[in-house]
Amino acid sequence: MDSNEATTSESVSKKKGKTKKVKRKVKHDEAPVQEMEQAEGEETEKKSESGPCFPPTFSVSEIKNKQRRHSMFLKLKEEKRKKKKKERKALGDKAPPKEVPKTIENQRIYDETTVNPEDEEVAFDEGTDEFSAYFNRLTNPKVLITTSDRPRGRTVRFCEQLATVIPHAHVYYRRGLALKRVIPQCVSRGFTYLMVINEDRKVPNGLVLCHLPDGPTAHFKVSNVRLRKEMKRRGKDPTEHVPEVILNNFTTRLGHSIGRMFAALFPHDPQFVGRQVATFHNQRDFIFFRFHRYIFKNEKKVGIQELGPRFTLKLRSLQKGTFDSKFGEYEWVHKVRSKSKISFTIYKNTFKYA
């Protein structure tokens, strides 16, 4: 038994020695392979640092995977940007001027109705239009704000907040009266404007602005209404000071009259102590309304707080005279044009709707 155990132990020890030798040999063989892998890793790192390398006939559209196609497109775009930057840096002062990016505004077809405010004809029209009495300081604005029949809570709150923005504005409920009966009552009580807020599915969606006593009447589509409670980082509620008014981009004949209509809503002399500004910004035929309070941080920096509410207007029609849905003469009616960049279209002939 002892001799058998001795032989088995010797054989096991020989096998272990052989395995150890084999392992050592394998380790010696793996060393150059690891060096090759390290060299390949360094090369890939260098390539990744230099940027993605694409063949000359490479097209991103050939990639069928959407996410990969998007990521490759961004890589190509970044590579082109870096290349242009290096070329501009190498050229220095001789580099060509930067290209102006294409936008909807600078690609818009020039509107022939754009007017010069200093034109004699425009000045004559302004001196004889319906708002001349206001701009000659003969009348002071007084606005009546009402709603459609049976308004919901959101529309009522919107009217109340508008009354805090427009000085000398009063909110009255409609009570089922027709506008033809409301307008004579407004004229007899000295109101210069009638503002009607319409709603659909409990959301304000329309605004009728009628200048009294002789018109005109504008109908707007209202969208993106945000009340004060729905706004983040808003300032405190506005004070009773008369705000300043800013009108941007009302450059056409039609825009000129609409801008004068908005300006006549507010008194002449703003109270700068309140530091409140009402802005009507016209862009791509949408009128964006914002109400801010500005704060002087130091001699150079000014901070702005939005007070609300905010909303967007789109002009649908401009009617001569006061509101008349049956026999009113329309000076301008919105006409839907596909693939057109012309801002406002003014019809040569007026229309009568029976």
Protein Blocks (a to p, Z undefined) as FASTA:
>chain_A
ZZmmmmmmmmmmmmmmmmmmmmmmmmmmmmmmmmmmmmmmmmmmmmmmnopcddfkbcfk
lpmblklmmmmmmmmmmmmmmmmmmmmmmnommpccddddddfklmpccdfkbccfkbmk
lmmmmmmmmklmmmnopaccdddddddehiafklmmmmmmmmmmmghiacddfklpafkl
mmmmmmmnopabdcddddeehiafbdcddddfkbpadddddehiacfklpghiacdddfb
dcddddehilbfklmmmmmmmmmmpcfbdcfklopacddddeehiacddddddddfblmb
ccdddebjadddddfbdcehjddfklpccfbdcdddehiabfbdcdfbdcddZZ
